[in-house]
Amino acid sequence: MDRTRETFTEKHRIVKILCCLAYLFFNVGATIFAQLSKDDDGSYPYNTLLVPAAVELVKLLASSLMLVKMKIKSEIIVRKVGWRSFLQFSIPGFCYFVSNNCMFYVIRDFGPAKYQIFSNLKILSSGILMRIILGRKLSWIQWKSLILLVVGATIVQLDQLSCRLYTLEKSSNSSNDMGSYVFVLLNTLFSGAGGVFSERLLKGEDTLANECIHWQNIQMYFFGIIFGLVPLLWNDSGNLHSPFAGFNLPACVALVTLAASGLSVSFILKYLDNVAKCFMATFGMIFVAVYEKNLNPNAMSPTINLILGIILIGIALEQYHV
């Protein structure tokens, strides 16, 4: 019995590690390919409003196939069916819909490395919402590390003054700067809220903690598709007759990696927590910064602000886990 339990624990640990590595890989890939999908003038040649709905559809199909596979193997599938539990998944579905749409605008205005820096602000919003929604208490040193994290991300933005010398659009219209930061704020708040609500629903209460993750994901992705279709139907420029017009290869790869990243997040929230997800996202930030320096010939070398920001964020994360 002890050996069986140890084997199960070891497999459980391997699943956790694989989920974290998969999220790291696909999160970095989605950021880089979203950047590569832009035209030379920095705009997207395709309708970015279509991406969230398409990503949710891919995740829904993947979760459905995995649920069917479990059914074929006659595995035990714990499912709760009811309108109340079903409608609860609309909350994280809406939050992820907003954050996924904002992601493309943040990458467009600031680039992939700074998008990864901004993504660490989700730890602050997640920490606050975990305290409010999940009732999870943080120590004082953890709160201080979150504040240090915000300072690190703020330092990165000090070089925006020099960036304006190279970006005519930003220097000619200051309102665009404010709009860019609004997208950053929305992405931070709604991504953190989506992660906290998802963790609450995926972990469940009492016996529902063992509810099948694929069944839970199907419910959440269903609402993601519904919310994703709303702006397409509302916006006349959506061009529903040829919705994928302008989609290039990097855009398609970004779509697939976004879907894989979202699936990985579900497993992390189910078996770990939001902090583990944000921790892996920070590793992604470093990989993207290295990519911009060594693999992208058109990118400027990382500034001292970017380097100092990465150092401060690393110290903040180390302090958080002490």
Secondary structure, DSSP 4 states (H G I P E B T S, - for coil): -HHHHHHHHHHHHHHHHHHHHHHHHHHHHHHHHHHHTS-TTS--SS-TTHHHHHHHHHHHHHHHHHHHHHHHTT--------HHHHHHTHHHHHHHHHHHHHHHHHHHHH-HHHHHHHHTHHHHHHHHHIIIII-----HHHHHHHHHHHHHHHHHGGGHHHHTTT-HHHHH-HHHHHHHHHHHHHHHHHHHHHHHHHHHHHH-SGGGGGS-HHHHHHHHHHHHHHHHHHHHHH-GGG-TTSTTTT--HHHHHHHHHHHHHHHHHHHHHHHS-HHHHHHHHHHHHHHHHHHHHHT-TTSPPPPHHHHHHHHHHHHHHHHHT-
